[in-house]
């Protein structure tokens, strides 16, 4: 039975404002509380966003004691784990901003708590709501490509390094891999049905972030700004994954899926030094196949739309809470990409291939 829902916002940074705006466009949602670990920041946020009647708390525990149906978690990466676990155990449905966590063990516990409590844990990957991303998934899973044996994804900004909490190992856990690499992984893995990874061999570096010529916070830069990995999956499938916040190059190439019957090439939308990653829409899709004994390339017509993908993400979560539907993007899926990111960082540190162990 449909009903109005009461929502709390945990974390009051820039991404929280996007959540508030999306919720405010839903007539069945009431934002009733905001929390932040910095004293006074939640109260300032409530005033700035004109959330009349919403309570402000210094820390998420007091917020979770309130009569809420759901929470959006918009905190730095390092607190995703504890905040999510606390919210689930408090009986709240959770929309968590990416990345899922800092470590694989944290992601495993978050997924298990969601299962044990029966509460929803969904992850905030708004590109999934682009109709062209759904078209990509339909093509790959339709069998048109035959057996997919190789995929390549990633993307790179010529210049697009954030600062602040994003570059702190203590607060972010990882750099480009967690920030924008998770979008690339979700696109490719979701298209292929989230196969089970077995091993990963990786390399990472931070030549640009730690150089004052390229970053104003070079002395504080502790994470990777570039990474590349080869991931092996079950059923003789491999994925080349590469990502960059900064580089002396225009692109790291297209995303592609090679199959025994056809191949699919996908380019990203957008332009400029901060573009070239998969946090938005698709620029083009082309099918490479043989017809009547000749090599053929077919441009896939893209679906025109005016959807606000972030709003669609929040709306889908809110409607799932209201209507009692399952998590739109369940933690069990994103756990797999978290295992890959964890493997990338372990492999790069060890300078060798490592195994990915999933229960």
C-alpha positions as a Markdown table, in Angstrom:
| # | Residue | x | y | z |
|---|---|---|---|---|
| 1 | Unk | 0.0 | 0.0 | 0.0 |
| 2 | Unk | 1.4 | 3.4 | -1.0 |
| 3 | Unk | 2.2 | 5.9 | 1.8 |
| 4 | Unk | 4.2 | 9.0 | 2.4 |
| 5 | Unk | 7.7 | 8.3 | 3.7 |
| 6 | Unk | 10.0 | 10.2 | 6.2 |
| 7 | Unk | 13.6 | 10.5 | 5.2 |
| 8 | Unk | 16.8 | 11.6 | 7.0 |
| 9 | Unk | 20.0 | 12.8 | 5.4 |
| 10 | Unk | 23.3 | 11.7 | 6.9 |
| 11 | Unk | 26.2 | 14.0 | 5.8 |
| 12 | Unk | 25.7 | 17.5 | 4.7 |
| 13 | Unk | 28.2 | 18.1 | 1.9 |
| 14 | Unk | 27.7 | 18.8 | -1.8 |
| 15 | Unk | 26.2 | 15.5 | -2.7 |
| 16 | Unk | 23.6 | 15.8 | 0.1 |
| 17 | Unk | 22.2 | 18.9 | -1.6 |
| 18 | Unk | 21.6 | 16.9 | -4.7 |
| 19 | Unk | 19.7 | 14.3 | -2.6 |
| 20 | Unk | 17.6 | 17.0 | -1.0 |
| 21 | Unk | 16.7 | 18.6 | -4.3 |
| 22 | Unk | 15.6 | 15.2 | -5.7 |
| 23 | Unk | 13.5 | 14.4 | -2.6 |
| 24 | Unk | 11.9 | 17.8 | -2.7 |
| 25 | Unk | 10.5 | 17.0 | -6.2 |
| 26 | Unk | 8.7 | 13.9 | -4.8 |
| 27 | Unk | 5.3 | 14.8 | -3.2 |
| 28 | Unk | 5.3 | 11.7 | -1.0 |
| 29 | Unk | 8.6 | 12.4 | 0.7 |
| 30 | Unk | 9.2 | 14.5 | 3.8 |
| 31 | Unk | 12.8 | 15.3 | 4.8 |
| 32 | Unk | 12.6 | 15.3 | 8.6 |
| 33 | Unk | 16.2 | 15.2 | 9.8 |
| 34 | Unk | 19.9 | 15.9 | 8.9 |
| 35 | Unk | 23.0 | 14.8 | 10.7 |
| 36 | Unk | 26.7 | 15.6 | 10.3 |
| 37 | Unk | 29.7 | 14.8 | 12.5 |
| 38 | Unk | 30.9 | 18.5 | 12.4 |
| 39 | Unk | 29.2 | 20.4 | 15.2 |
| 40 | Unk | 26.7 | 22.9 | 13.8 |
| 41 | Unk | 27.1 | 21.9 | 10.2 |
| 42 | Unk | 23.8 | 20.0 | 10.0 |
| 43 | Unk | 21.9 | 23.0 | 11.4 |
| 44 | Unk | 23.5 | 25.3 | 8.9 |
| 45 | Unk | 22.5 | 22.9 | 6.1 |
| 46 | Unk | 18.9 | 22.8 | 7.3 |
| 47 | Unk | 18.8 | 26.6 | 7.2 |
| 48 | Unk | 20.5 | 26.9 | 3.9 |
| 49 | Unk | 18.3 | 24.3 | 2.2 |
| 50 | Unk | 15.2 | 25.8 | 3.9 |
| 51 | Unk | 14.1 | 22.4 | 5.3 |
| 52 | Unk | 11.4 | 23.8 | 7.5 |
| 53 | Unk | 10.7 | 21.6 | 10.5 |
| 54 | Unk | 13.7 | 19.3 | 9.9 |
| 55 | Unk | 15.8 | 18.4 | 13.0 |
| 56 | Unk | 19.6 | 18.8 | 13.0 |
| 57 | Unk | 21.9 | 16.5 | 14.8 |
| 58 | Unk | 25.7 | 16.4 | 15.4 |
| 59 | Unk | 26.2 | 12.7 | 14.5 |
| 60 | Unk | 24.1 | 10.0 | 12.9 |
| 61 | Unk | 23.1 | 8.1 | 16.1 |
| 62 | Unk | 20.6 | 10.6 | 17.3 |
| 63 | Unk | 19.1 | 10.9 | 13.8 |
| 64 | Unk | 18.6 | 7.1 | 13.7 |
| 65 | Unk | 16.6 | 7.2 | 16.9 |
| 66 | Unk | 13.9 | 9.2 | 15.2 |
| 67 | Unk | 10.8 | 7.8 | 13.4 |
| 68 | Unk | 12.2 | 7.5 | 9.9 |
| 69 | Unk | 11.5 | 5.2 | 7.0 |
| 70 | Unk | 14.8 | 5.7 | 5.1 |
| 71 | Unk | 18.1 | 7.6 | 5.0 |
| 72 | Unk | 20.4 | 8.8 | 2.3 |
| 73 | Unk | 24.1 | 8.4 | 3.4 |
| 74 | Unk | 26.2 | 11.1 | 1.9 |
| 75 | Unk | 29.3 | 10.9 | 4.1 |
| 76 | Unk | 33.0 | 10.5 | 3.2 |
| 77 | Unk | 33.9 | 6.9 | 2.1 |
| 78 | Unk | 35.5 | 5.9 | 5.4 |
| 79 | Unk | 32.2 | 6.2 | 7.3 |
| 80 | Unk | 30.0 | 4.4 | 4.8 |
| 81 | Unk | 30.4 | 1.1 | 6.6 |
| 82 | Unk | 29.6 | 2.1 | 10.2 |
| 83 | Unk | 26.8 | 4.5 | 9.2 |
| 84 | Unk | 25.1 | 1.9 | 6.9 |
| 85 | Unk | 25.4 | -0.9 | 9.4 |
| 86 | Unk | 23.9 | 1.4 | 12.2 |
| 87 | Unk | 21.1 | 2.5 | 9.9 |
| 88 | Unk | 20.1 | -1.0 | 8.8 |
| 89 | Unk | 20.2 | -2.2 | 12.4 |
| 90 | Unk | 18.0 | 0.8 | 13.4 |
| 91 | Unk | 15.4 | -0.4 | 10.9 |
| 92 | Unk | 16.0 | 2.1 | 8.2 |
| 93 | Unk | 16.1 | 1.6 | 4.4 |
| 94 | Unk | 19.4 | 2.9 | 3.0 |
| 95 | Unk | 20.4 | 4.7 | -0.1 |
| 96 | Unk | 24.2 | 4.8 | 0.0 |
| 97 | Unk | 26.3 | 7.0 | -2.2 |
| 98 | Unk | 29.2 | 5.3 | -4.1 |
| 99 | Unk | 31.7 | 3.8 | -3.4 |
| 100 | Unk | 30.2 | 1.1 | -1.2 |
| 101 | Unk | 33.0 | 1.0 | 1.3 |
| 102 | Unk | 36.8 | 1.2 | 1.8 |
| 103 | Unk | 37.5 | -2.5 | 2.2 |
| 104 | Unk | 36.0 | -5.7 | 1.0 |
| 105 | Unk | 35.4 | -6.9 | 4.6 |
| 106 | Unk | 33.3 | -3.8 | 5.3 |
| 107 | Unk | 31.2 | -4.5 | 2.2 |
| 108 | Unk | 30.7 | -8.1 | 3.2 |
| 109 | Unk | 29.4 | -7.0 | 6.6 |
| 110 | Unk | 27.1 | -4.4 | 5.2 |
| 111 | Unk | 25.6 | -6.9 | 2.8 |
| 112 | Unk | 25.2 | -9.5 | 5.6 |
| 113 | Unk | 23.5 | -7.0 | 7.9 |
| 114 | Unk | 21.0 | -6.0 | 5.2 |
| 115 | Unk | 20.2 | -9.6 | 4.7 |
| 116 | Unk | 19.9 | -10.4 | 8.4 |
| 117 | Unk | 17.7 | -7.4 | 9.1 |
| 118 | Unk | 15.6 | -7.6 | 6.0 |
| 119 | Unk | 16.2 | -3.9 | 5.3 |
| 120 | Unk | 17.1 | -2.4 | 2.0 |
| 121 | Unk | 20.7 | -1.4 | 1.0 |
| 122 | Unk | 20.8 | 0.2 | -2.4 |
| 123 | Unk | 23.8 | 1.9 | -4.0 |
| 124 | Unk | 23.7 | 5.3 | -5.9 |
| 125 | Unk | 24.8 | 4.6 | -9.4 |
| 126 | Unk | 22.6 | 7.0 | -11.4 |
| 127 | Unk | 24.1 | 6.2 | -14.9 |
| 128 | Unk | 22.0 | 3.0 | -14.7 |
| 129 | Unk | 18.9 | 5.1 | -15.2 |
| 130 | Unk | 20.1 | 6.3 | -18.6 |
| 131 | Unk | 17.9 | 4.4 | -21.2 |
| 132 | Unk | 21.0 | 3.9 | -23.3 |
| 133 | Unk | 22.8 | 2.1 | -20.4 |
| 134 | Unk | 19.7 | -0.2 | -20.3 |
| 135 | Unk | 20.0 | -0.6 | -24.1 |
| 136 | Unk | 23.7 | -1.6 | -23.7 |
| 137 | Unk | 22.8 | -4.2 | -21.1 |
| 138 | Unk | 20.0 | -5.6 | -23.4 |
| 139 | Unk | 22.4 | -5.9 | -26.3 |
| 140 | Unk | 25.1 | -7.7 | -24.3 |
| 141 | Unk | 22.7 | -10.0 | -22.6 |
| 142 | Unk | 20.6 | -10.7 | -25.7 |
| 143 | Unk | 23.2 | -13.2 | -27.1 |
| 144 | Unk | 23.8 | -11.0 | -30.2 |
| 145 | Unk | 27.5 | -10.9 | -29.4 |
| 146 | Unk | 27.7 | -14.6 | -28.9 |
| 147 | Unk | 30.0 | -15.6 | -26.0 |
| 148 | Unk | 31.6 | -12.6 | -24.5 |
| 149 | Unk | 35.2 | -13.5 | -23.7 |
| 150 | Unk | 36.9 | -10.1 | -23.3 |
| 151 | Unk | 35.7 | -6.6 | -22.1 |
| 152 | Unk | 37.5 | -3.4 | -21.6 |
| 153 | Unk | 36.4 | -0.4 | -19.6 |
| 154 | Unk | 37.6 | 2.6 | -17.7 |
| 155 | Unk | 38.0 | 6.1 | -18.9 |
| 156 | Unk | 40.2 | 9.0 | -18.0 |
| 157 | Unk | 40.1 | 12.7 | -17.4 |
| 158 | Unk | 42.9 | 14.7 | -19.0 |
| 159 | Unk | 42.7 | 16.9 | -15.9 |
| 160 | Unk | 40.1 | 16.2 | -13.2 |
| 161 | Unk | 41.6 | 15.6 | -9.8 |
| 162 | Unk | 39.4 | 16.5 | -6.8 |
| 163 | Unk | 40.8 | 17.5 | -3.5 |
| 164 | Unk | 39.7 | 17.5 | 0.2 |
| 165 | Unk | 38.4 | 14.3 | 1.5 |
| 166 | Unk | 38.8 | 12.6 | -1.9 |
| 167 | Unk | 42.6 | 12.6 | -1.7 |
| 168 | Unk | 43.0 | 11.5 | 1.9 |
| 169 | Unk | 43.8 | 7.8 | 2.4 |
| 170 | Unk | 42.2 | 7.9 | 5.8 |
| 171 | Unk | 38.9 | 9.3 | 4.6 |
| 172 | Unk | 38.6 | 8.0 | 1.0 |
| 173 | Unk | 40.5 | 4.7 | 1.2 |
| 174 | Unk | 41.3 | 4.9 | -2.5 |
| 175 | Unk | 41.4 | 7.6 | -5.2 |
| 176 | Unk | 40.4 | 7.4 | -8.9 |
| 177 | Unk | 39.6 | 3.7 | -8.6 |
| 178 | Unk | 36.8 | 4.3 | -6.0 |
| 179 | Unk | 35.7 | 7.8 | -7.2 |
| 180 | Unk | 35.1 | 7.2 | -10.9 |
| 181 | Unk | 36.4 | 3.7 | -11.5 |
| 182 | Unk | 33.3 | 2.3 | -9.7 |
| 183 | Unk | 31.1 | 3.8 | -12.4 |
| 184 | Unk | 33.1 | 2.1 | -15.1 |
| 185 | Unk | 33.0 | -1.2 | -13.4 |
| 186 | Unk | 29.3 | -1.0 | -12.8 |
| 187 | Unk | 28.6 | -0.3 | -16.4 |
| 188 | Unk | 30.6 | -3.3 | -17.7 |
| 189 | Unk | 29.7 | -5.7 | -14.9 |
| 190 | Unk | 26.0 | -4.9 | -15.0 |
| 191 | Unk | 25.9 | -5.4 | -18.8 |
| 192 | Unk | 27.5 | -8.8 | -18.3 |
| 193 | Unk | 25.3 | -9.9 | -15.4 |
| 194 | Unk | 27.9 | -9.3 | -12.7 |
| 195 | Unk | 30.2 | -12.3 | -13.2 |
| 196 | Unk | 32.2 | -13.7 | -10.3 |
| 197 | Unk | 35.8 | -12.5 | -10.3 |
| 198 | Unk | 38.7 | -14.9 | -9.6 |
| 199 | Unk | 42.0 | -12.9 | -9.8 |
| 200 | Unk | 43.4 | -9.5 | -10.5 |
| 201 | Unk | 46.8 | -8.1 | -11.6 |
| 202 | Unk | 47.1 | -4.4 | -11.2 |
| 203 | Unk | 49.3 | -1.3 | -11.2 |
| 204 | Unk | 48.5 | 2.1 | -9.7 |
| 205 | Unk | 50.4 | 5.5 | -9.5 |
| 206 | Unk | 49.9 | 9.1 | -8.4 |
| 207 | Unk | 52.5 | 11.0 | -10.5 |
| 208 | Unk | 50.1 | 14.0 | -11.1 |
| 209 | Unk | 48.4 | 14.3 | -7.7 |
| 210 | Unk | 51.7 | 14.5 | -5.8 |
| 211 | Unk | 53.2 | 17.1 | -8.2 |
| 212 | Unk | 52.6 | 20.7 | -7.2 |
| 213 | Unk | 52.6 | 21.6 | -10.9 |
| 214 | Unk | 49.3 | 19.7 | -11.3 |
| 215 | Unk | 47.6 | 19.8 | -7.9 |
| 216 | Unk | 47.3 | 22.6 | -5.4 |
| 217 | Unk | 47.1 | 20.0 | -2.5 |
| 218 | Unk | 50.1 | 17.9 | -3.7 |
| 219 | Unk | 51.6 | 17.6 | -0.2 |
| 220 | Unk | 48.3 | 16.1 | 1.0 |
| 221 | Unk | 47.7 | 13.7 | -1.9 |
| 222 | Unk | 47.8 | 10.1 | -0.6 |
| 223 | Unk | 45.8 | 8.1 | -3.1 |
| 224 | Unk | 46.2 | 6.8 | -6.7 |
| 225 | Unk | 45.3 | 9.1 | -9.6 |
| 226 | Unk | 45.8 | 6.3 | -12.2 |
| 227 | Unk | 45.3 | 2.5 | -12.2 |
| 228 | Unk | 45.1 | -0.4 | -14.6 |
| 229 | Unk | 44.1 | -4.0 | -14.0 |
| 230 | Unk | 43.4 | -7.3 | -15.7 |
| 231 | Unk | 40.6 | -9.1 | -14.0 |
| 232 | Unk | 39.9 | -12.8 | -14.6 |
| 233 | Unk | 36.3 | -14.1 | -14.1 |
| 234 | Unk | 34.6 | -17.5 | -14.1 |
| 235 | Unk | 33.7 | -18.9 | -17.5 |
| 236 | Unk | 36.9 | -17.8 | -19.3 |
| 237 | Unk | 36.1 | -14.1 | -19.3 |
| 238 | Unk | 38.6 | -11.3 | -18.8 |
| 239 | Unk | 38.2 | -7.6 | -18.2 |
| 240 | Unk | 40.8 | -4.9 | -18.7 |
| 241 | Unk | 40.0 | -2.0 | -16.4 |
| 242 | Unk | 41.8 | 1.3 | -16.5 |
| 243 | Unk | 41.1 | 4.7 | -14.9 |
| 244 | Unk | 42.8 | 8.1 | -14.6 |
| 245 | Unk | 42.1 | 11.4 | -12.9 |
| 246 | Unk | 44.9 | 13.1 | -14.9 |
| 247 | Unk | 47.1 | 12.1 | -17.8 |
| 248 | Unk | 48.9 | 13.5 | -20.9 |
| 249 | Unk | 46.3 | 11.9 | -23.3 |
| 250 | Unk | 42.9 | 12.7 | -24.6 |
| 251 | Unk | 41.3 | 9.4 | -23.8 |
| 252 | Unk | 42.1 | 5.9 | -22.5 |
| 253 | Unk | 39.9 | 4.5 | -25.2 |
| 254 | Unk | 36.4 | 3.2 | -25.6 |
| 255 | Unk | 34.6 | 0.6 | -23.6 |
| 256 | Unk | 34.3 | -2.6 | -25.6 |
| 257 | Unk | 32.8 | -6.1 | -25.4 |
| 258 | Unk | 34.3 | -8.8 | -27.7 |
| 259 | Unk | 32.1 | -11.7 | -28.5 |
| 260 | Unk | 32.4 | -14.8 | -30.7 |
| 261 | Unk | 29.6 | -13.4 | -33.0 |
| 262 | Unk | 30.0 | -9.7 | -32.7 |
| 263 | Unk | 31.7 | -6.9 | -30.8 |
| 264 | Unk | 30.3 | -3.8 | -29.2 |
| 265 | Unk | 32.1 | -0.4 | -28.9 |
| 266 | Unk | 30.8 | 2.3 | -26.6 |
| 267 | Unk | 32.1 | 5.8 | -26.1 |
| 268 | Unk | 31.2 | 8.2 | -23.3 |
| 269 | Unk | 29.3 | 11.5 | -23.6 |
| 270 | Unk | 30.7 | 14.9 | -22.6 |
| 271 | Unk | 33.7 | 17.0 | -23.5 |
| 272 | Unk | 36.4 | 18.9 | -21.7 |
| 273 | Unk | 39.2 | 18.0 | -19.2 |
| 274 | Unk | 36.8 | 16.5 | -16.6 |
| 275 | Unk | 35.0 | 14.3 | -19.1 |
| 276 | Unk | 35.9 | 10.8 | -20.5 |
| 277 | Unk | 34.5 | 8.8 | -17.6 |
| 278 | Unk | 31.3 | 6.8 | -17.1 |
| 279 | Unk | 29.5 | 8.9 | -14.5 |
| 280 | Unk | 27.1 | 10.2 | -17.1 |
| 281 | Unk | 25.6 | 9.1 | -20.4 |
| 282 | Unk | 26.7 | 7.3 | -23.6 |
| 283 | Unk | 28.1 | 9.2 | -26.6 |
| 284 | Unk | 27.9 | 6.4 | -29.2 |
| 285 | Unk | 27.5 | 2.6 | -29.6 |
| 286 | Unk | 28.6 | 0.6 | -32.6 |
| 287 | Unk | 28.2 | -3.1 | -33.4 |
| 288 | Unk | 31.0 | -4.8 | -35.3 |
| 289 | Unk | 29.9 | -8.0 | -37.1 |
| 290 | Unk | 30.2 | -10.0 | -40.3 |
| 291 | Unk | 27.3 | -10.1 | -42.8 |
| 292 | Unk | 27.3 | -12.0 | -46.1 |
| 293 | Unk | 31.0 | -12.6 | -45.8 |
| 294 | Unk | 31.9 | -9.0 | -45.2 |
| 295 | Unk | 33.0 | -6.9 | -42.3 |
| 296 | Unk | 30.1 | -4.7 | -41.2 |
| 297 | Unk | 29.8 | -1.9 | -38.7 |
| 298 | Unk | 26.4 | -0.8 | -37.5 |
| 299 | Unk | 25.7 | 2.4 | -35.5 |
| 300 | Unk | 23.2 | 1.7 | -32.7 |
| 301 | Unk | 20.7 | 4.6 | -32.6 |
| 302 | Unk | 20.8 | 6.2 | -29.2 |
| 303 | Unk | 17.6 | 6.9 | -27.2 |
| 304 | Unk | 16.9 | 10.6 | -26.8 |
| 305 | Unk | 15.7 | 11.6 | -23.4 |
| 306 | Unk | 15.7 | 14.5 | -20.9 |
| 307 | Unk | 15.8 | 12.5 | -17.7 |
| 308 | Unk | 17.7 | 13.9 | -14.7 |
| 309 | Unk | 19.5 | 10.6 | -13.9 |
| 310 | Unk | 20.2 | 11.7 | -10.3 |
| 311 | Unk | 16.6 | 12.4 | -9.7 |
| 312 | Unk | 15.6 | 9.1 | -11.2 |
| 313 | Unk | 18.0 | 7.3 | -8.8 |
| 314 | Unk | 16.4 | 9.0 | -5.8 |
| 315 | Unk | 12.9 | 8.5 | -7.0 |
| 316 | Unk | 13.4 | 4.8 | -7.7 |
| 317 | Unk | 14.7 | 4.3 | -4.1 |
| 318 | Unk | 11.9 | 6.4 | -2.6 |
| 319 | Unk | 9.2 | 4.5 | -4.5 |
| 320 | Unk | 10.8 | 1.2 | -3.5 |
| 321 | Unk | 10.6 | 2.2 | 0.1 |
| 322 | Unk | 7.1 | 3.4 | -0.2 |
| 323 | Unk | 5.9 | 0.3 | -2.1 |
| 324 | Unk | 7.9 | -2.3 | -0.4 |
| 325 | Unk | 9.9 | -3.3 | -3.5 |
| 326 | Unk | 13.4 | -4.8 | -3.4 |
| 327 | Unk | 16.6 | -2.7 | -3.6 |
| 328 | Unk | 16.9 | -1.1 | -7.1 |
| 329 | Unk | 20.7 | -1.6 | -7.1 |
| 330 | Unk | 21.3 | -4.2 | -4.3 |
| 331 | Unk | 24.4 | -4.4 | -2.2 |
| 332 | Unk | 25.0 | -8.0 | -3.2 |
| 333 | Unk | 25.9 | -6.8 | -6.8 |
| 334 | Unk | 28.1 | -3.9 | -5.8 |
| 335 | Unk | 29.9 | -6.1 | -3.3 |
| 336 | Unk | 31.5 | -7.8 | -6.4 |
| 337 | Unk | 33.0 | -4.5 | -7.8 |
| 338 | Unk | 34.2 | -3.7 | -4.3 |
| 339 | Unk | 36.0 | -7.0 | -4.3 |
| 340 | Unk | 37.6 | -6.0 | -7.6 |
| 341 | Unk | 38.7 | -2.6 | -6.3 |
| 342 | Unk | 40.0 | -4.2 | -3.1 |
| 343 | Unk | 42.0 | -6.7 | -5.3 |
| 344 | Unk | 43.4 | -3.9 | -7.5 |
| 345 | Unk | 44.8 | -2.1 | -4.5 |
| 346 | Unk | 46.2 | -5.3 | -3.0 |
| 347 | Unk | 47.8 | -6.4 | -6.3 |
| 348 | Unk | 49.3 | -3.0 | -6.9 |
| 349 | Unk | 50.8 | -2.9 | -3.4 |
| 350 | Unk | 52.1 | -6.5 | -3.7 |
| 351 | Unk | 53.3 | -6.0 | -7.4 |
| 352 | Unk | 51.8 | -9.4 | -8.3 |
| 353 | Unk | 48.5 | -11.1 | -9.2 |
| 354 | Unk | 46.2 | -11.7 | -6.2 |
| 355 | Unk | 43.1 | -13.9 | -5.7 |
| 356 | Unk | 39.7 | -12.6 | -5.0 |
| 357 | Unk | 37.9 | -14.6 | -2.3 |
| 358 | Unk | 34.2 | -14.2 | -2.0 |
| 359 | Unk | 32.0 | -16.3 | 0.3 |
